[in-house]
Amino acid sequence: MAKKQQDQRADEGRKAVFRIPTTAYLAIGLLTVCVTPIALGEIGGFQWLYVFPLALLVFVARTHTVATREGLHVRTVFGKRDLPWSSLKGLAITNKARVRAVLGDDTQVSLPTVRTRHLPVLALVSEGKIKDPSGVLSDEELTGGKPAAAETVPDATQESAQESAPEPSPEPAEPEPAANAERTGGGNGKPAE
């Protein structure tokens, strides 16, 4: 039974779900607690204030974007839309780091909860149909040619070690006299007199 489920997941490919963090439910609960004294207070008729936490609850529960091998599945509070990768012309980025899908006829569809930091994930899930503009992933990694984590980590550490190593200077550095005077001071942080 477990083998069947693993085979089915392998056939489906990669999947990424972008949703509002679950900590938003804590904020909704806090809002409900804050509204309760007013709604159930001595002055009647304010029970309608519970509409706000309820509306936020529905918004957080329904709003998400799912990326699969086939395409993007966008769900909002009042509807849903399926966008296959073949119908996309590309992705557009707004000033607030939000991502929109650009269709073949140049219409843009907002992708809720998808930000620019998620672009490498979208490129990986689409298996190369969407290019990674950040350059984090190579074309071989996008198409599944080699495992991303096993081979790129040692290369990245070697490159960062080479970049962080200071280049030797042609002349020896001489210490500054002011810095030495402060270091030789009494132990109270004041320079010696």
Secondary structure, DSSP 8 states (H G I E B T S, - for coil): -HHHHHHHHHHH---EEEE--TTHHHHHHHHHHHHHHHHTSSS-S-GGGGHHHHHHHHHHHH-EEEE-SSEEEEE-SS-EEEEEGGGEEEEEE-TTSEEEEEETTS-EEEEEEEEGGGHHHHHHHTTTSS--TT--S-HHHHHTSS-HHHHHHHHHHHHHHHHHS----SS-----HHHHHHHTS-SSSS---
